[in-house]
């Protein structure tokens, strides 16, 4: 139903136009920090994780393309070596709003899992924000399970 195509430089630049702010808004929405702190944290994370952009070793950014070869989203896959085991991590996966609810997300998850497996990964992981119920349902339908839960509570300042 979909295929992964290596992201072009132009696609990467379009992605980066919104990616840092989107990530900052996600962190802010969780209540982790003030929006200014979230923006600084997000910008730092992107600089640290993608210092060479698309050429950063072990970081793979793909455009998700439909059967009609239309761009319908993107995925960022990282390969890692942890505890002498090759694993994969999905830093970001997005289906464009106009293409949601058509099976592209589930098909993209299968495609990225196959790509990670081809690259030697024995496990694939991701993080989902607590408020993103649709994404969590998709991941659970695709066989992902919770491996830990971070919890917090807002306290009244006295």
Protein Blocks (a to p, Z undefined) as FASTA:
>chain_A
ZZcddddfklmmmmmmmmmmmmmmmmmmnomacfklmmmmmmmmmmmmmmnommlghiac
dddddfkopafbdcddddddeehiacdddfbdcddfklgonlmmmmmmmmmmmmmmmnop
abdcddddfklmmlmmmmmmnopacfbdcdddddddZZ
